[in-house]
């Protein structure tokens, strides 16, 4: 079955090269230390190095797709269009960055890097429509790092705002990989971990801050957190910020930045609220759009498994028992369904863990690290928590629940077949989810093949529903809030007892900030 699906997927394969990304750091991020190369075993694998060298033999071309007339009028500015990908030596990057590039095995830049780095180095604002996995992280890191190295001074000079903790940690890891031969300092600022080390990073004036909106605003309420010296501002995955309700927070952050700054704006899609935000943030930007239509990577083989809602859990277990899924990242619609599905898999003897917004940062970090190390065969995730997950050679993504919008489908299946690898994306579709499936097929421009498992009993007795009873949900929420209050009291007492420090009243969080924390974006 897998071979047949791969042959169907190859019919739509297009030539091109996907970006080569280093694996992200796992574990809690140490804030504001001078950058050094990650420990042995963390970084670009030999397979990725070989793939990078092989890809350099191809003639790589790229054309900037035209945006709609409406967006062209709204955004304005030229469309940067360099058809032939240039070698890294032609980008004019600092020699210390070239050393890091060589160590990682990169030979030629990806299309987004070819298009975005030159205007970034020239000090231009950039508006880029680029999907995850395209190499966009390096596309905004290189210009910032180059300019910090060219004119060094002790100040927080760059702010990168991202929607999730995992993505912030991933960007910090990429910066460490790329800057291992530089003295640049950086810190990740996100919720779920203590504020003390993050406060120290502000006070030491690390060069680059990578932050989620909610936790950054928490710090900005204090005098030690100042953004007066920021010269470079990056907004990454702006469309996801919109989905998570963070745009008001982003605007509050922008109001504390200097007016004279360079802004690099990255978004996979351009809905009207995002276009309106670009009007406020960007000045005569260089526009870069790499794709006319969002589509899964050419190395992804897609399949649809029609199945009643109440039998989805049994079908997933069957595919795992048959060996059709060696390891899998499984997406559910809600946090509660993720909890229940993970519990069911463990009861069936399958080693599984889950990751979502209600899990602490330590739990999320441990789950992701265990999945990457092969400790867990299945990682169950929600859309928001999965942002920033970059697992080398992930073979399978399973949409346990059909995503409500096609863009989420693209982001989900994009977790596999990264860096020119191959992967499979399976979507379980109940009859009531057919409408969402049709919208996805229209967006990707193809009918996804349907598959039925021969030895699965589709007429089996319905299983218990995955939804958590409301009383149990309320009890869990109350218990979690009680733990949060107790933790806050302990932290306040500890800070007040510190020698030479006065007690600082804990600021009240906004309603939006609390929503952000519950959704996992802090």
N, C-alpha and C positions, 0 to 999 in steps of 0.2 A: 504493500500500500504506500509506504513512504517513497519508494522509487517512482511509482506512478505519479504521485503528487509532485515530486521534484521535476519530472519531465513536463508536467503541465505548467509548472512555475517557470521553466526555462523559456517557454514560448514568449513571455513578456520581458525577458531579461534584456537590459540595455547595458552597453559598455560604459565604464566609468570607474572611478576609484573613490571609495568611501574613506573617511578620515581614519587615521591611526591614532588611537587615544591610549594614553597610559592608563593602567588600572588605578582606581581611586584608593586613597588612604582609607583604612578602616581603623576603628577605635576612636576614642574621644580626641578631638583636635586640641593640641596644645597651642594656646593663643600667643601670637606675637614673638616667636623665637626666630633667630636667623635661619634662613632656609638651608636645608641640607638634603642630600639625596635620601630617598626612603630606604628602609632596611632591606637587606638582601631578600630577594624573592618578591619585592613589591616594585612594580615598574613594567616596562615593556618586555613581553615574553620573547623567546627566540622565534616562535612562530610568527609573531607580529613583525619582528625585524626582517625575517625572510620575506614576508608578504610585502613589506615596504620596499625592499630591494627589487622584488619582482615587478611591483607596480611601476617602478621608475622606468622600466623598459618600454612601457606603452606610451604612445602619443596621446596626451591627455588634452582634450579640448572642452571648452565650456562657453556657453552663450548666455548672456543675462536676459532672462525672460522679461517681456514687457508687462508692466502692471496695467491695471485698467485705467481708462481715461479719467474716471472719477478720482482714483487714488493719485494719479499723476498730478492732477490739479490741486489736490489737497496738500500733498507733501512737497511737491516742487523739487528743484535741484536736478542735477545730472544723473543719468544712470551709468554707473561705472561698468565698462564692458571690455575686459581684456580677454581675448579669445584663447590665447595660448598660455598654459600654465608655465610660469617661469621657475627656475631653480631657486632654492633658498638664498643662494649667494646674490641673486639680483634684487632681493627685497631690501637690502641695506640695513639689516639688523645689527645690533651691537655684537662684537666678537664673542663675548661671554655667552650670549644666547645661541650663537652658532655652535658653540661647544656642546651645549645641552641638546640641541637638535641632533647633532651627530651621535651623541651618546644614545639617544632614543631610537636611532635607526631611520629617522625620517629623511627622505631623499628629495621629494618634491612637495610643495604645498598643495592642499586641496583647493577646489574652486573658491570656496568662501574665503580662504586665507589669501589666495591670490588677489581677490577683489577688495577685501577689507583692509589688509595691512597697509598698502601704500597710502590711501587717504588718511588712515589712522596715524601713520607716521608724519603726515603733512599737517596734522592738527585739525583736520576736517571733522565735522559731525558725520556720523554714519548711521543709516537706517537700513538694516539687513533683514530680509525674510529668509530664514534658513532653518531647516529641520534639525532636530537633535541627531547627533551622530555625524554631522557634516564637517566637524572640525572648527566650529565657531568659537569654542573656548579659547583655543590658541589664537584665533583671529583677532580677539580683543585683548588678550594678555600680552602678545608680543609688542604691539605699539606702546602700551603702557609701560612695560618693563624696559623697553629701549629708551624711552624718554626719561624714566627715573634714573637709569644708568648714565645717560648723557649729561644730566644735570643733577647730581646727587645732593640731597639735603635731608636733614632729619625732620620729617613732617609726614602726616597722613595725606598722601597726594592722590590716592585713587580709592574710589568707593564702587564696589560691585554689588548690586542688589539682585537677589535671586528668590524664587518663590518657596523653596524647601530647604530643610537642613541638609538632606543628602546631597543636593546639588551644590550647596555652599561648600560642603566638605570635599566634593569631587573637584570643584574649581581650585580650592586650596591645594589639593594633591597635584593637580596639573601644573599649577604655578611652581610648586616645589620641584617637580620633575624638570620643568623647562628652565628654572632658575637656580639649579644646584651649583653653578659656578659663579653666582652673583651674591652680593651682600644684601639683597632685597629682603625686607622683613614683611610678614603678612600674618593676618589672624582671621579666623572665621567667627562670626557673631551670630548665634542662633539660640533658640530656646531649648529647654530640656536639659541644660547643663548649668552649672553655677555661673553667676555673673562676675565673680571675683577675678578670675584670669582674664576675662574679657575687659573688665575695667582697667586692669594693668596694661593691656594692649593699647587702650586709648591713651593712657598716661604716658606710655613709652613712645607714642606717636609712630606706630608701625607704618610702613610705606603704603600697604594695601589692606583695606578692610573688605571682607566678603561677608555680606549680611543678609538675613531675612528681615522683612519689614517690621514685624511685631517686636522682636527683641531689640532691633536697632532703635526704634522709637522709645523703648523702655530706657535705654542708655541715654538717649538725647534729652531726657527730662532732667539729667544731672549735669552739673557744671563741668565735670571732667571730660564729657563727650562733646567735642567740637569738630565741625567739618569745615572750618574757615579756610584751610589750606588745600582743600580738594581741587585738583586740576582736571581729573579725568573721572567721569561718571559713566558706569555701564549699567544698563537695565537689561537683564537676561531673561528670556522666556516671558516677555511682557503679556502675551495672550494668556498664559497660565496665571499670571498675577490677576488678570481680569476675572478668570473663572473662580479664583479663590477669594475674590472680594477685596483685594489688596490695593486697588488703584487709589482710593482715598489716602491710605497710608503712604503710598509712593509720593503722592503730591505733597504731603506734609514733610516728607524727607527732603524733597527737592527744594522746598522753601528755605531750608537751612543750608543749602549749598551756595557757593559764590556764583554770581551771574556769569562771570567770565570763566568758562570751563569748556572742556571738550566732552561731548556726549556720544556714546556708542550705544545704539538701541537695536536689540535683537528680538525677533518674534517669529514664530513659525507661521502664524496667520495674521491677518490685518483686519479684524472687525472694526466697525465704526468707532467705538470708544477708544480703541488703540490708536487709530488714525488721528482722532482728536487730541490724544495725549502727545503724539509726535509734533503737532503744531505748537504745543506749549514748550516742549523740551528742546527741539532741534532748530538750528539755524542753517539754512541752505545746505541740507545734508546731501551726501552722496548716497544714492539709493542702489541697493543690491538685492535682486530677487533671483534665486537660482532655479526655481521650479514654477512652471505654469500651474500645475495642479499637484496637490499633496498626493503622494503615492508611497506604498511600502518599498523598501529597498529591493533591488532586483534579486538578491539572494534569498528572499523569504518565500517559502512555499506555503500558500494559504489553503485552508480547508474549513468547511462548515459541517458541524455534526448536529443534525436535527434531533432533538430529544426533549421529552416533556420536562418541565421545570423540576418536578419532584424526583426525576431520575438522573439529574445532572451529576449528583455526587457519586452515584453508582457507576456512571459512565467514566468519570475521571479515575476512579479506583480501578476499573477494568483496564483502561489504557495503561495505567501504571503497572498493573500486575502482568499484562501481556508484554511489557517491555517496549511499547510504542513510544513511551515517554521515559527517557533515561533520567533527565532532571527537567524541572519545569518551573517557570514563574507564572503563577495563576492569579488572574485578576478577578476580584469580586466588586459588586456595586457598592456595598457598604462595609463599614468596619465590623458591624455585628455579624454579617455573613462571613467575613474573613475569619473571625474567631471561631464560629461554629464549624466552618468547613475544615479549618486546621485541626480542631478537636476530633472531627470525624476521621480525618486521614490518619491521625496518630492512633486512634482506636482500631483502625484497620491494619496497623502494623507498618505504616509508611512514615518515615522520619520527615516531619514537616515543621515549619515555623511560620509566623505571620508578621507583617509589618504594616502599621497604619498609624493614624494620627493620635490615637489614644494610648499608644505604647510610649514608654519613656525613651529618651534619646539613647540611654545605655542599652535598652532592650532592642531598639531598632538597629543600633550599631552591631550588637552581638548577632542578631538574626542575619543581617547582610553579610557579615564576615563569615559566619558559619555556612551560609549558602555558597559563597564564593569558594570556600575551602573544601566543599563537598560533604560537609557534616550533615546538611539537610538536603534531602532529595527534592523537596518542594518548598517554595517560598510563596505564601499567599499574601497578596498585596492589594491595596486600593490604589486608585489612579494617582492621588496626590502624594502618597507616601513613596510611590515608585519613581518619582521624578529624581533623576540623578543616579539611578541604579545603572551601573555599567559593569556587567559581568562578562569576563572573557569567555568566548566560545559557548555562550548559552544556546542550547540546542532547541528549546521549545518555549513558546509562550502560549498560554491557554486563557482565552476569554471565557471564564466560567459564566459571567453575565455579559450580554451584549452591551457595549458602551452606548450611551444615549446620543452622542454626536460623533460624526466620522473622524474629527480631529483626534479624539481620544483613542480611537482605534489605531490611527497611524502612530501615535505616541506609544501605545502599548506594544504593538508588534515590532516597533523599532528597537525594543530591548534585545532582540535576537538579530542574527545576520549583521553584526557590526563589523566594521573594518574589513569588508569584502568576504566575510565568512558566510556560511549558509545556515539557515535555520528554518523551523516550521512554526506556523502560527495557527492554532486550532481555535475555533469559536463554537461554543455550545449555544444553540439557538432553539428556544422554546417557541411554540406557535404564537404566543403573544408578543414575541420579539421580532417577528418578521418585518415589521415596518422599519425598525432601526437597521436591520440587516440590509434592506433595499437601499436605504440612504447611504450606507457604507459602500455598497457596490457601485452606486452612482458616483460617489466621490473618487473611488480608486479606478473607475473606468473599466471594470470587468465583473463578470459573474464568477463568484468564488465557488469552486467545486464542492459538491455535497458528498459526504461520506457516511456510510452506515457500518457499524461494527458487526460482523456476521454472528459472533457468539455472545452478543449482549441481548438480554431479554428486555425488549422495549415494552412489553406488557406486564412487567413485574409490578408487585404491590408497591404503591407510592411510599416513599420514605418520609420520615418526619421533616417538617419544614426547617430551613436554616434560620428563620427569623427568631430573634430572642424575644421572649414574652416581655411586655411593657413593664411589669412589676420588677422583673430581674434587671432590666435596663436602668430603671430609676434607682434601684438599690446600688448598682455598680457606680452610677454617677455620683450618688451621695457619698459613697465610700472614697471615691477618688478625690472629691472636693475636700473631704475631711483630711485626707493625707496631705493634700496641697497646703491646707491651712496650717497643719502641724509643721510641715517642712518650712513654711515661710516664717513661723514664729521662731523656730530653732535658728534659722539663718539670721534673722533680725537680732536675736540675743547674742549670737556669736560675733556679729559685726559691731554691736554696741560695746561688747566686752574687749574688743581689740584695743591694745594700748595706743593712746594718742588719737583716737578716732571718736567722734561723737556719733550718737545714734542718728540715723537718717530715716525719716518716715518713709514707709513704702508707698510709692505713688500708686494711685488708682489707675487701673487699666481701662481703656475705652472699651465700649461694647464690641467694636470692630476687632480690637486686639484680642479679646477673649475668644471671639469666633475664630480668629486666625489660629490661636493655639489649639483649639479643639480640632481644627481641620488638618493640623499637622504641619502648617507652614511656618511655624515660629522657629 
